[in-house]
Structure formats: C-alpha cells, structure tokens
C-alpha cells in the first residue's frame, strides 16, 4: 500500500517527497486524511533505439509500407534543423 502524504507534508517537505518518488516509492496524496490522488514515479525510458533494432522493426512483419519513408522524412528534417542551427 502506498505511503500517505498529507498536503501539508508535501508543501513543507517537498524535497523529501520528491526524493521518495525518485527512489521509486508510490505515494497517495491526502486532504483531511481522505485520499486525493496517487502519485507514481515515471519509469525511466531511453528515447533512442539501436540501429539494428530499428532495421528489424522496419523489415520485420507488421511494419507499414510507408514507415520507411516516414522515418527518412523525419531524419531529413532533423538533419536540416541541425544544419540550420550551425
């Protein structure tokens, strides 16, 4: 069961509450001892995918025919933005 955190504790001890969330603890925010909201930490995720995995996705079954074209347009757009910023 998640630890209950009154609004006052959240306000007065924000760094400690955030540290608990960063440590993976799930919390229940309460108002007048009544549950108000569940606060859960986000799972870490890597926005990058390795090239071989992307090739498997594109070439594997289930990939839409237009996916490769869409990825090429996205990469071209990112490269253009990068070159424009130089």
MODELLER restraints for C-alpha pairs under 7 A, 6 or more apart:
rsr = mdl.restraints
at = mdl.atoms
rsr.add(forms.Gaussian(group=physical.xy_distance, feature=features.Distance(at['CA:2:A'], at['CA:26:A']), mean=5.25, stdev=0.5))
rsr.add(forms.Gaussian(group=physical.xy_distance, feature=features.Distance(at['CA:2:A'], at['CA:27:A']), mean=4.93, stdev=0.5))
rsr.add(forms.Gaussian(group=physical.xy_distance, feature=features.Distance(at['CA:2:A'], at['CA:28:A']), mean=5.99, stdev=0.5))
rsr.add(forms.Gaussian(group=physical.xy_distance, feature=features.Distance(at['CA:3:A'], at['CA:26:A']), mean=6.92, stdev=0.5))
rsr.add(forms.Gaussian(group=physical.xy_distance, feature=features.Distance(at['CA:3:A'], at['CA:27:A']), mean=5.03, stdev=0.5))
rsr.add(forms.Gaussian(group=physical.xy_distance, feature=features.Distance(at['CA:3:A'], at['CA:28:A']), mean=6.08, stdev=0.5))
rsr.add(forms.Gaussian(group=physical.xy_distance, feature=features.Distance(at['CA:4:A'], at['CA:27:A']), mean=5.87, stdev=0.5))
rsr.add(forms.Gaussian(group=physical.xy_distance, feature=features.Distance(at['CA:4:A'], at['CA:28:A']), mean=4.68, stdev=0.5))
rsr.add(forms.Gaussian(group=physical.xy_distance, feature=features.Distance(at['CA:4:A'], at['CA:29:A']), mean=5.95, stdev=0.5))
rsr.add(forms.Gaussian(group=physical.xy_distance, feature=features.Distance(at['CA:4:A'], at['CA:30:A']), mean=6.51, stdev=0.5))
rsr.add(forms.Gaussian(group=physical.xy_distance, feature=features.Distance(at['CA:5:A'], at['CA:27:A']), mean=6.61, stdev=0.5))
rsr.add(forms.Gaussian(group=physical.xy_distance, feature=features.Distance(at['CA:5:A'], at['CA:28:A']), mean=5.91, stdev=0.5))
rsr.add(forms.Gaussian(group=physical.xy_distance, feature=features.Distance(at['CA:5:A'], at['CA:29:A']), mean=4.90, stdev=0.5))
rsr.add(forms.Gaussian(group=physical.xy_distance, feature=features.Distance(at['CA:5:A'], at['CA:30:A']), mean=5.91, stdev=0.5))
rsr.add(forms.Gaussian(group=physical.xy_distance, feature=features.Distance(at['CA:6:A'], at['CA:29:A']), mean=5.72, stdev=0.5))
rsr.add(forms.Gaussian(group=physical.xy_distance, feature=features.Distance(at['CA:6:A'], at['CA:30:A']), mean=4.65, stdev=0.5))
rsr.add(forms.Gaussian(group=physical.xy_distance, feature=features.Distance(at['CA:6:A'], at['CA:31:A']), mean=5.97, stdev=0.5))
rsr.add(forms.Gaussian(group=physical.xy_distance, feature=features.Distance(at['CA:7:A'], at['CA:29:A']), mean=6.44, stdev=0.5))
rsr.add(forms.Gaussian(group=physical.xy_distance, feature=features.Distance(at['CA:7:A'], at['CA:30:A']), mean=6.10, stdev=0.5))
rsr.add(forms.Gaussian(group=physical.xy_distance, feature=features.Distance(at['CA:7:A'], at['CA:31:A']), mean=6.06, stdev=0.5))
rsr.add(forms.Gaussian(group=physical.xy_distance, feature=features.Distance(at['CA:10:A'], at['CA:17:A']), mean=6.45, stdev=0.5))
rsr.add(forms.Gaussian(group=physical.xy_distance, feature=features.Distance(at['CA:21:A'], at['CA:40:A']), mean=6.97, stdev=0.5))
rsr.add(forms.Gaussian(group=physical.xy_distance, feature=features.Distance(at['CA:21:A'], at['CA:41:A']), mean=5.41, stdev=0.5))
rsr.add(forms.Gaussian(group=physical.xy_distance, feature=features.Distance(at['CA:22:A'], at['CA:41:A']), mean=6.64, stdev=0.5))
rsr.add(forms.Gaussian(group=physical.xy_distance, feature=features.Distance(at['CA:24:A'], at['CA:41:A']), mean=5.90, stdev=0.5))
rsr.add(forms.Gaussian(group=physical.xy_distance, feature=features.Distance(at['CA:26:A'], at['CA:39:A']), mean=5.98, stdev=0.5))
rsr.add(forms.Gaussian(group=physical.xy_distance, feature=features.Distance(at['CA:26:A'], at['CA:40:A']), mean=4.77, stdev=0.5))
rsr.add(forms.Gaussian(group=physical.xy_distance, feature=features.Distance(at['CA:26:A'], at['CA:41:A']), mean=6.68, stdev=0.5))
rsr.add(forms.Gaussian(group=physical.xy_distance, feature=features.Distance(at['CA:27:A'], at['CA:38:A']), mean=5.86, stdev=0.5))
rsr.add(forms.Gaussian(group=physical.xy_distance, feature=features.Distance(at['CA:27:A'], at['CA:39:A']), mean=5.06, stdev=0.5))
rsr.add(forms.Gaussian(group=physical.xy_distance, feature=features.Distance(at['CA:27:A'], at['CA:40:A']), mean=6.42, stdev=0.5))
rsr.add(forms.Gaussian(group=physical.xy_distance, feature=features.Distance(at['CA:28:A'], at['CA:35:A']), mean=6.41, stdev=0.5))
rsr.add(forms.Gaussian(group=physical.xy_distance, feature=features.Distance(at['CA:28:A'], at['CA:37:A']), mean=5.71, stdev=0.5))
rsr.add(forms.Gaussian(group=physical.xy_distance, feature=features.Distance(at['CA:28:A'], at['CA:38:A']), mean=4.40, stdev=0.5))
rsr.add(forms.Gaussian(group=physical.xy_distance, feature=features.Distance(at['CA:28:A'], at['CA:39:A']), mean=5.89, stdev=0.5))
rsr.add(forms.Gaussian(group=physical.xy_distance, feature=features.Distance(at['CA:29:A'], at['CA:35:A']), mean=6.05, stdev=0.5))
rsr.add(forms.Gaussian(group=physical.xy_distance, feature=features.Distance(at['CA:29:A'], at['CA:36:A']), mean=5.47, stdev=0.5))
rsr.add(forms.Gaussian(group=physical.xy_distance, feature=features.Distance(at['CA:29:A'], at['CA:37:A']), mean=5.11, stdev=0.5))
rsr.add(forms.Gaussian(group=physical.xy_distance, feature=features.Distance(at['CA:29:A'], at['CA:38:A']), mean=6.08, stdev=0.5))
rsr.add(forms.Gaussian(group=physical.xy_distance, feature=features.Distance(at['CA:29:A'], at['CA:39:A']), mean=6.99, stdev=0.5))
rsr.add(forms.Gaussian(group=physical.xy_distance, feature=features.Distance(at['CA:30:A'], at['CA:36:A']), mean=4.96, stdev=0.5))
rsr.add(forms.Gaussian(group=physical.xy_distance, feature=features.Distance(at['CA:57:A'], at['CA:63:A']), mean=6.55, stdev=0.5))
rsr.add(forms.Gaussian(group=physical.xy_distance, feature=features.Distance(at['CA:58:A'], at['CA:67:A']), mean=7.00, stdev=0.5))
rsr.add(forms.Gaussian(group=physical.xy_distance, feature=features.Distance(at['CA:58:A'], at['CA:68:A']), mean=6.61, stdev=0.5))
